[in-house]
Amino acid sequence: MAVKALKGFKDIVPGEVETWQFIEGTARDILHRFGCAEIKVPILEKTKLFKRSIGETTDIVEKEMYTFADRNGSSLTMRPEGTAPVLRAYIENGLHAAKPIQKLYTIGPMFRHERPQKGRLRQFHQISVEVLGTDLPRVDAELMAMAALILEELGLSASLEINSLGCPECRPSFNEALLKFIGGVDDLCEDCLRRRETNPLRVLDCKSANCQAHYKDAPSILDHLCSGCDDHFSKVKKGLDLLEVPYSVNSFMVRGLDYYTRTTFELLTNDLGAQSAVGAGGRYDGLVAQLGGPKVPGIGFAMGMERLALLLDQQEDALPESELDLFIAALGSAAQDEAFKMCQALRSIGLSIAMDHQNRSLKNQMKQAGRAKARFALIIGDEELANGQAVLRNMETKDQLDVALGGDVNDWSLELADKLFD
Ligand code: HAM
Protein backbone atom coordinates (compact mmCIF):
# COMPACT_ATOMS: atom_id res chain seq x y z
CA MET A 1 0.00 0.00 0.00
CA ALA A 2 1.20 3.52 -0.79
CA VAL A 3 2.64 5.47 2.15
CA LYS A 4 0.45 8.44 3.03
CA ALA A 5 1.32 11.75 4.75
CA LEU A 6 0.86 12.02 8.52
CA LYS A 7 -2.53 13.07 9.89
CA GLY A 8 -2.67 16.88 10.16
CA PHE A 9 0.28 17.31 7.76
CA LYS A 10 -0.69 18.61 4.33
CA ASP A 11 0.93 18.94 0.92
CA ILE A 12 0.43 22.27 -0.79
CA VAL A 13 0.19 21.35 -4.45
CA PRO A 14 0.22 23.43 -7.66
CA GLY A 15 -3.16 25.13 -7.93
CA GLU A 16 -3.02 25.79 -4.16
CA VAL A 17 0.53 27.05 -3.97
CA GLU A 18 -0.32 30.20 -5.98
CA THR A 19 -2.57 31.35 -3.10
CA TRP A 20 0.31 30.78 -0.68
CA GLN A 21 2.70 32.76 -2.86
CA PHE A 22 0.18 35.60 -3.01
CA ILE A 23 -0.15 35.60 0.80
CA GLU A 24 3.59 35.48 1.38
CA GLY A 25 4.37 38.11 -1.29
CA THR A 26 1.74 40.52 0.03
CA ALA A 27 2.88 40.06 3.64
CA ARG A 28 6.57 40.50 2.80
CA ASP A 29 5.84 43.68 0.86
CA ILE A 30 3.91 45.22 3.77
CA LEU A 31 6.42 44.03 6.39
CA HIS A 32 9.21 45.74 4.47
CA ARG A 33 7.15 48.95 4.22
CA PHE A 34 7.09 48.94 8.03
CA GLY A 35 10.86 48.39 8.25
CA CYS A 36 10.81 44.72 9.30
CA ALA A 37 13.76 42.47 8.42
CA GLU A 38 13.52 38.73 7.84
CA ILE A 39 15.18 36.28 10.20
CA LYS A 40 15.35 32.53 9.60
CA VAL A 41 15.54 30.33 12.67
CA PRO A 42 15.76 26.54 13.10
CA ILE A 43 12.73 24.28 13.36
CA LEU A 44 14.27 22.23 16.17
CA GLU A 45 15.16 23.80 19.51
CA LYS A 46 15.92 22.60 23.02
CA THR A 47 12.66 21.74 24.78
CA LYS A 48 13.45 24.01 27.72
CA LEU A 49 13.25 27.08 25.44
CA PHE A 50 9.51 26.52 24.98
CA LYS A 51 8.86 25.37 28.56
CA ARG A 52 10.47 28.54 29.87
CA SER A 53 8.70 30.92 27.50
CA ILE A 54 5.25 29.53 26.61
CA GLY A 55 4.78 28.21 30.16
CA GLU A 56 4.79 24.74 31.74
CA THR A 57 1.03 24.71 32.40
CA THR A 58 -0.20 25.83 28.96
CA ASP A 59 -1.98 23.39 26.60
CA ILE A 60 0.86 23.77 24.10
CA VAL A 61 3.57 22.64 26.52
CA GLU A 62 1.43 20.14 28.46
CA LYS A 63 -0.08 18.28 25.52
CA GLU A 64 0.76 19.57 22.06
CA MET A 65 4.51 19.66 21.53
CA TYR A 66 6.40 17.27 19.26
CA THR A 67 9.15 16.48 21.75
CA PHE A 68 11.66 13.64 21.46
CA ALA A 69 15.05 12.58 22.72
CA ASP A 70 17.92 13.19 20.33
CA ARG A 71 20.37 10.34 19.67
CA ASN A 72 22.53 11.66 22.49
CA GLY A 73 19.56 11.85 24.86
CA SER A 74 18.90 15.62 24.90
CA SER A 75 15.25 16.66 24.76
CA LEU A 76 14.37 18.49 21.53
CA THR A 77 11.10 20.05 20.36
CA MET A 78 9.81 20.98 16.92
CA ARG A 79 8.90 24.62 17.33
CA PRO A 80 5.19 25.08 18.17
CA GLU A 81 5.47 28.85 17.54
CA GLY A 82 8.00 31.40 16.33
CA THR A 83 8.42 33.90 19.17
CA ALA A 84 10.68 31.86 21.45
CA PRO A 85 13.13 30.83 18.66
CA VAL A 86 13.33 34.40 17.31
CA LEU A 87 14.03 35.76 20.79
CA ARG A 88 16.65 33.07 21.40
CA ALA A 89 18.34 34.07 18.12
CA TYR A 90 18.07 37.78 19.02
CA ILE A 91 19.88 37.15 22.29
CA GLU A 92 22.41 34.65 20.93
CA ASN A 93 23.42 36.85 17.98
CA GLY A 94 23.59 40.05 20.05
CA LEU A 95 20.99 41.74 17.84
CA HIS A 96 20.03 44.03 20.73
CA ALA A 97 23.52 45.54 20.59
CA ALA A 98 23.36 46.03 16.81
CA LYS A 99 20.22 48.18 16.85
CA PRO A 100 18.16 49.50 19.78
CA ILE A 101 14.88 48.60 18.07
CA GLN A 102 14.73 45.40 16.04
CA LYS A 103 11.71 44.59 13.90
CA LEU A 104 12.01 40.95 12.85
CA TYR A 105 9.76 38.58 10.95
CA THR A 106 9.92 34.92 10.06
CA ILE A 107 7.71 32.78 7.84
CA GLY A 108 7.59 29.02 8.15
CA PRO A 109 6.13 25.82 9.58
CA MET A 110 5.17 25.28 13.22
CA PHE A 111 4.10 22.00 14.84
CA ARG A 112 1.39 21.29 17.41
CA HIS A 113 -0.15 17.90 18.13
CA GLU A 114 -3.75 19.16 18.13
CA ARG A 115 -6.87 17.39 16.85
CA PRO A 116 -6.89 18.24 13.13
CA GLN A 117 -9.97 19.98 11.72
CA LYS A 118 -10.77 22.74 9.22
CA GLY A 119 -8.16 25.46 9.76
CA ARG A 120 -6.31 23.42 12.41
CA LEU A 121 -3.32 21.32 11.40
CA ARG A 122 -0.43 19.63 13.14
CA GLN A 123 2.04 21.23 10.77
CA PHE A 124 0.84 24.74 10.03
CA HIS A 125 2.56 27.90 8.84
CA GLN A 126 2.84 31.30 10.45
CA ILE A 127 3.90 34.75 9.40
CA SER A 128 5.37 35.78 12.72
CA VAL A 129 6.52 39.30 13.61
CA GLU A 130 8.43 40.56 16.67
CA VAL A 131 9.32 44.17 17.54
CA LEU A 132 11.98 44.30 20.25
CA GLY A 133 13.42 47.21 22.21
CA THR A 134 10.45 49.51 22.78
CA ASP A 135 7.33 49.57 24.92
CA LEU A 136 5.81 52.72 23.43
CA PRO A 137 2.03 52.27 23.10
CA ARG A 138 2.16 53.66 19.56
CA VAL A 139 4.28 50.66 18.56
CA ASP A 140 1.47 48.36 19.69
CA ALA A 141 -1.06 50.35 17.65
CA GLU A 142 1.24 50.40 14.62
CA LEU A 143 1.75 46.63 14.80
CA MET A 144 -2.00 46.00 14.87
CA ALA A 145 -2.45 48.46 11.98
CA MET A 146 0.19 46.47 10.06
CA ALA A 147 -1.70 43.20 10.65
CA ALA A 148 -4.92 44.91 9.55
CA LEU A 149 -3.22 46.21 6.38
CA ILE A 150 -1.97 42.72 5.48
CA LEU A 151 -5.55 41.46 5.68
CA GLU A 152 -6.85 44.44 3.73
CA GLU A 153 -4.34 44.02 0.90
CA LEU A 154 -5.17 40.32 0.74
CA GLY A 155 -8.79 41.39 0.26
CA LEU A 156 -9.85 39.86 3.60
CA SER A 157 -11.48 41.28 6.67
CA ALA A 158 -11.44 40.28 10.34
CA SER A 159 -12.44 42.00 13.54
CA LEU A 160 -9.77 43.11 15.96
CA GLU A 161 -10.27 42.40 19.67
CA ILE A 162 -7.87 43.84 22.20
CA ASN A 163 -7.21 43.50 25.91
CA SER A 164 -4.54 44.28 28.50
CA LEU A 165 -3.24 41.50 30.74
CA GLY A 166 -1.41 43.88 33.09
CA CYS A 167 2.09 43.33 34.42
CA PRO A 168 3.75 41.46 37.32
CA GLU A 169 2.80 44.40 39.52
CA CYS A 170 -0.97 44.32 38.95
CA ARG A 171 -1.67 40.75 37.70
CA PRO A 172 -1.43 39.16 41.21
CA SER A 173 -4.27 41.34 42.52
CA PHE A 174 -6.45 40.25 39.59
CA ASN A 175 -5.49 36.59 40.07
CA GLU A 176 -6.51 36.90 43.70
CA ALA A 177 -9.90 38.42 42.81
CA LEU A 178 -10.44 35.76 40.12
CA LEU A 179 -9.49 32.93 42.47
CA LYS A 180 -11.89 34.26 45.07
CA PHE A 181 -14.63 34.32 42.43
CA ILE A 182 -14.03 30.82 41.03
CA GLY A 183 -13.47 29.43 44.50
CA GLY A 184 -17.17 30.04 45.06
CA VAL A 185 -18.30 28.06 41.96
CA ASP A 186 -18.40 24.28 42.26
CA ASP A 187 -19.64 22.88 38.94
CA LEU A 188 -16.67 23.81 36.78
CA CYS A 189 -15.23 21.42 34.18
CA GLU A 190 -12.18 19.31 35.04
CA ASP A 191 -9.85 21.54 33.04
CA CYS A 192 -10.98 24.64 34.91
CA LEU A 193 -10.67 22.91 38.30
CA ARG A 194 -7.08 21.99 37.39
CA ARG A 195 -6.30 25.43 35.99
CA ARG A 196 -7.73 27.03 39.12
CA GLU A 197 -4.74 25.48 40.93
CA THR A 198 -2.07 25.94 38.25
CA ASN A 199 -2.90 28.94 36.03
CA PRO A 200 -6.13 30.70 37.11
CA LEU A 201 -6.17 33.29 34.30
CA ARG A 202 -6.53 30.48 31.72
CA VAL A 203 -9.95 29.43 33.05
CA LEU A 204 -11.43 32.44 31.23
CA ASP A 205 -10.45 30.77 27.93
CA CYS A 206 -12.56 27.64 28.65
CA LYS A 207 -14.81 26.53 25.78
CA SER A 208 -17.50 24.93 28.02
CA ALA A 209 -20.80 26.82 27.86
CA ASN A 210 -21.49 25.97 31.50
CA CYS A 211 -18.17 27.44 32.70
CA GLN A 212 -18.58 30.49 30.46
CA ALA A 213 -22.04 31.11 31.96
CA HIS A 214 -20.34 31.42 35.37
CA TYR A 215 -17.51 33.60 34.09
CA LYS A 216 -19.74 36.30 32.67
CA ASP A 217 -19.90 37.73 36.20
CA ALA A 218 -16.17 37.23 36.84
CA PRO A 219 -14.01 40.24 37.74
CA SER A 220 -12.49 42.11 34.79
CA ILE A 221 -8.74 42.39 34.53
CA LEU A 222 -9.18 45.92 33.22
CA ASP A 223 -10.49 46.97 36.67
CA HIS A 224 -7.27 45.71 38.25
CA LEU A 225 -4.63 47.37 36.05
CA CYS A 226 -2.00 49.47 37.83
CA SER A 227 -1.80 53.11 36.73
CA GLY A 228 1.15 52.39 34.38
CA CYS A 229 -0.73 49.58 32.56
CA ASP A 230 -3.99 51.54 32.54
CA ASP A 231 -2.26 54.56 30.96
CA HIS A 232 -0.46 52.30 28.43
CA PHE A 233 -3.74 50.66 27.38
CA SER A 234 -5.47 54.05 26.96
CA LYS A 235 -2.63 55.23 24.72
CA VAL A 236 -2.76 52.02 22.63
CA LYS A 237 -6.48 52.64 22.05
CA LYS A 238 -5.78 56.28 21.17
CA GLY A 239 -3.13 55.13 18.67
CA LEU A 240 -5.63 52.78 17.01
CA ASP A 241 -8.17 55.62 16.87
CA LEU A 242 -5.61 57.92 15.23
CA LEU A 243 -4.85 55.26 12.60
CA GLU A 244 -8.58 54.60 12.18
CA VAL A 245 -8.20 50.90 12.88
CA PRO A 246 -11.53 49.57 14.23
CA TYR A 247 -11.37 47.38 17.36
CA SER A 248 -13.37 46.22 20.31
CA VAL A 249 -12.17 45.56 23.86
CA ASN A 250 -12.63 42.01 25.17
CA SER A 251 -11.52 41.78 28.79
CA PHE A 252 -11.95 37.98 28.72
CA MET A 253 -9.29 37.40 26.06
CA VAL A 254 -6.39 35.75 27.89
CA ARG A 255 -4.41 33.98 25.10
CA GLY A 256 -2.97 30.48 25.32
CA LEU A 257 0.68 31.38 25.99
CA ASP A 258 1.94 32.59 29.36
CA TYR A 259 4.49 35.19 28.26
CA TYR A 260 2.08 38.05 27.58
CA THR A 261 1.99 41.29 29.54
CA ARG A 262 -0.16 44.37 28.85
CA THR A 263 -1.56 44.53 25.28
CA THR A 264 -2.95 41.35 23.72
CA PHE A 265 -4.98 41.08 20.54
CA GLU A 266 -6.72 38.68 18.18
CA LEU A 267 -7.99 39.03 14.62
CA LEU A 268 -11.20 37.04 14.36
CA THR A 269 -13.44 35.89 11.53
CA ASN A 270 -16.79 34.10 11.39
CA ASP A 271 -15.91 32.37 8.12
CA LEU A 272 -13.73 29.52 9.39
CA GLY A 273 -16.07 27.47 11.57
CA ALA A 274 -14.61 26.68 14.98
CA GLN A 275 -11.19 28.18 14.22
CA SER A 276 -11.93 31.88 14.33
CA ALA A 277 -8.45 33.41 14.88
CA VAL A 278 -6.55 34.30 11.72
CA GLY A 279 -3.91 36.08 13.74
CA ALA A 280 -3.03 36.92 17.31
CA GLY A 281 -0.32 38.41 19.44
CA GLY A 282 0.63 40.73 22.21
CA ARG A 283 3.29 42.34 24.34
CA TYR A 284 5.83 40.29 26.33
CA ASP A 285 7.95 42.80 28.21
CA GLY A 286 9.62 40.29 30.54
CA LEU A 287 10.35 37.49 28.08
CA VAL A 288 13.75 38.47 26.68
CA ALA A 289 15.18 38.78 30.20
CA GLN A 290 13.46 35.55 31.24
CA LEU A 291 15.30 33.78 28.40
CA GLY A 292 18.64 35.09 29.64
CA GLY A 293 18.85 38.25 27.51
CA PRO A 294 18.89 41.94 28.39
CA LYS A 295 15.87 43.69 29.94
CA VAL A 296 14.25 44.57 26.65
CA PRO A 297 10.49 44.90 26.07
CA GLY A 298 8.83 43.34 23.02
CA ILE A 299 5.58 42.81 21.18
CA GLY A 300 4.58 40.62 18.24
CA PHE A 301 1.90 38.65 16.47
CA ALA A 302 1.51 35.70 14.15
CA MET A 303 -0.94 34.96 11.36
CA GLY A 304 -1.94 31.43 10.39
CA MET A 305 -1.30 30.96 6.69
CA GLU A 306 -3.61 27.95 6.27
CA ARG A 307 -6.44 30.07 7.65
CA LEU A 308 -5.63 32.97 5.33
CA ALA A 309 -5.51 30.54 2.38
CA LEU A 310 -8.89 29.02 3.35
CA LEU A 311 -10.45 32.49 3.51
CA LEU A 312 -9.02 33.41 0.11
CA ASP A 313 -10.23 30.14 -1.41
CA GLN A 314 -13.75 30.94 -0.23
CA GLN A 315 -13.69 34.12 -2.30
CA GLU A 316 -14.21 34.17 -6.03
CA ASP A 317 -11.62 35.91 -8.20
CA ALA A 318 -9.32 36.46 -5.24
CA LEU A 319 -6.23 35.73 -7.32
CA PRO A 320 -5.14 36.80 -10.77
CA GLU A 321 -4.91 33.66 -12.93
CA SER A 322 -1.38 32.62 -13.73
CA GLU A 323 -0.56 32.80 -17.41
CA LEU A 324 2.02 31.62 -19.86
CA ASP A 325 3.52 34.27 -22.16
CA LEU A 326 3.85 32.03 -25.20
CA PHE A 327 3.16 28.49 -26.37
CA ILE A 328 5.23 27.41 -29.36
CA ALA A 329 3.39 25.00 -31.63
CA ALA A 330 6.09 23.39 -33.78
CA LEU A 331 5.12 21.01 -36.61
CA GLY A 332 7.85 18.89 -38.19
CA SER A 333 11.27 17.85 -37.00
CA ALA A 334 13.21 20.96 -38.16
CA ALA A 335 10.59 23.22 -36.55
CA GLN A 336 10.75 21.13 -33.36
CA ASP A 337 14.52 21.63 -33.20
CA GLU A 338 14.23 25.38 -33.77
CA ALA A 339 11.39 25.71 -31.21
CA PHE A 340 13.46 23.80 -28.67
CA LYS A 341 16.28 26.40 -28.99
CA MET A 342 13.74 29.24 -29.03
CA CYS A 343 12.27 28.15 -25.68
CA GLN A 344 15.67 28.44 -24.02
CA ALA A 345 16.42 31.82 -25.65
CA LEU A 346 13.04 33.31 -24.68
CA ARG A 347 13.12 31.90 -21.14
CA SER A 348 16.58 33.36 -20.61
CA ILE A 349 15.21 36.84 -21.36
CA GLY A 350 12.47 36.40 -18.78
CA LEU A 351 9.44 34.99 -20.61
CA SER A 352 7.39 31.96 -19.55
CA ILE A 353 7.31 29.57 -22.49
CA ALA A 354 6.02 26.06 -23.17
CA MET A 355 6.06 23.75 -26.19
CA ASP A 356 4.97 20.27 -27.10
CA HIS A 357 7.98 18.00 -27.63
CA GLN A 358 6.02 15.24 -29.32
CA ASN A 359 5.23 16.89 -32.62
CA ARG A 360 1.49 16.32 -32.20
CA SER A 361 -1.15 17.78 -34.55
CA LEU A 362 -1.73 21.55 -34.74
CA LYS A 363 -5.20 21.06 -33.24
CA ASN A 364 -3.78 19.18 -30.28
CA GLN A 365 -1.01 21.74 -29.71
CA MET A 366 -3.48 24.65 -29.79
CA LYS A 367 -5.57 22.83 -27.20
CA GLN A 368 -2.49 22.56 -25.00
CA ALA A 369 -1.86 26.30 -25.46
CA GLY A 370 -5.44 27.01 -24.32
CA ARG A 371 -5.18 24.76 -21.27
CA ALA A 372 -1.89 26.44 -20.28
CA LYS A 373 -3.64 29.86 -20.53
CA ALA A 374 -1.01 31.10 -22.98
CA ARG A 375 -1.41 34.74 -24.02
CA PHE A 376 0.12 34.02 -27.43
CA ALA A 377 0.89 31.01 -29.58
CA LEU A 378 3.69 30.91 -32.17
CA ILE A 379 2.95 28.46 -34.95
CA ILE A 380 5.89 27.17 -36.99
CA GLY A 381 5.99 24.38 -39.55
CA ASP A 382 9.05 23.10 -41.43
CA GLU A 383 7.87 24.97 -44.52
CA GLU A 384 7.40 28.32 -42.71
CA LEU A 385 10.78 27.81 -41.13
CA ALA A 386 12.40 27.32 -44.54
CA ASN A 387 10.82 30.66 -45.60
CA GLY A 388 11.91 32.40 -42.38
CA GLN A 389 8.26 32.90 -41.32
CA ALA A 390 5.98 32.00 -38.42
CA VAL A 391 2.50 32.97 -37.29
CA LEU A 392 1.91 34.71 -33.96
CA ARG A 393 -1.62 34.32 -32.65
CA ASN A 394 -3.19 36.35 -29.84
CA MET A 395 -5.06 33.61 -27.97
CA GLU A 396 -7.72 35.97 -26.63
CA THR A 397 -8.60 38.03 -29.72
CA LYS A 398 -7.53 35.30 -32.21
CA ASP A 399 -5.74 38.04 -34.23
CA GLN A 400 -2.80 36.68 -36.16
CA LEU A 401 0.26 38.27 -37.62
CA ASP A 402 3.24 36.98 -39.58
CA VAL A 403 6.59 37.28 -37.88
CA ALA A 404 9.92 36.96 -39.62
CA LEU A 405 12.38 34.38 -38.34
CA GLY A 406 15.92 34.10 -39.58
CA GLY A 407 19.43 34.74 -38.46
CA ASP A 408 20.37 34.10 -34.87
CA VAL A 409 17.62 32.74 -32.61
CA ASN A 410 18.69 35.09 -29.80
CA ASP A 411 18.26 38.19 -32.00
CA TRP A 412 14.82 37.46 -33.28
CA SER A 413 13.71 36.17 -29.85
CA LEU A 414 14.24 39.72 -28.61
CA GLU A 415 12.19 41.08 -31.53
CA LEU A 416 9.45 38.58 -30.77
CA ALA A 417 9.43 39.56 -27.10
CA ASP A 418 8.92 43.20 -28.18
CA LYS A 419 5.90 42.15 -30.25
CA LEU A 420 4.35 40.25 -27.33
CA PHE A 421 4.49 43.31 -25.11
CA ASP A 422 3.55 45.89 -27.74
P1 HAM B 1 -1.05 31.69 18.58
O1 HAM B 1 -2.31 32.39 18.96
O2 HAM B 1 -0.76 30.41 19.27
O3 HAM B 1 0.12 32.73 18.85
O4 HAM B 1 -1.00 31.45 17.02
C1 HAM B 1 -1.12 32.51 16.11
C2 HAM B 1 -1.97 32.10 14.91
O5 HAM B 1 -1.43 30.90 14.33
C3 HAM B 1 -3.40 31.73 15.24
O6 HAM B 1 -4.20 32.90 15.33
C4 HAM B 1 -3.78 30.88 14.05
O7 HAM B 1 -4.14 31.70 12.95
C5 HAM B 1 -2.49 30.15 13.75
N1 HAM B 1 -2.50 28.78 14.32
C6 HAM B 1 -2.22 28.42 15.59
N2 HAM B 1 -2.34 27.08 15.74
C7 HAM B 1 -2.71 26.59 14.53
C8 HAM B 1 -2.99 25.27 14.03
N3 HAM B 1 -2.88 24.19 14.78
N4 HAM B 1 -3.36 25.15 12.72
C9 HAM B 1 -3.44 26.24 11.92
N5 HAM B 1 -3.18 27.50 12.34
C10 HAM B 1 -2.82 27.67 13.63
C11 HAM B 1 1.44 32.46 18.65
O8 HAM B 1 1.88 31.49 18.09
C12 HAM B 1 2.35 33.58 19.12
N6 HAM B 1 3.74 33.15 18.91
C13 HAM B 1 2.04 34.86 18.38
C14 HAM B 1 2.94 35.98 18.82
C15 HAM B 1 4.03 36.45 18.18
N7 HAM B 1 2.81 36.65 19.96
C16 HAM B 1 3.79 37.53 20.03
N8 HAM B 1 4.56 37.40 18.98
Boltz pocket constraint, residues with backbone or C-beta under 6 A from the ligand:
constraints:
  - pocket:
      binder: B
      contacts: [[A, 80], [A, 81], [A, 82], [A, 83], [A, 112], [A, 114], [A, 119], [A, 120], [A, 121], [A, 122], [A, 124], [A, 125], [A, 126], [A, 128], [A, 129], [A, 130], [A, 256], [A, 257], [A, 267], [A, 277], [A, 278], [A, 279], [A, 280], [A, 281], [A, 282], [A, 283], [A, 299], [A, 300], [A, 301], [A, 302], [A, 303], [A, 304], [A, 305], [A, 306], [A, 307]]
      max_distance: 6.0
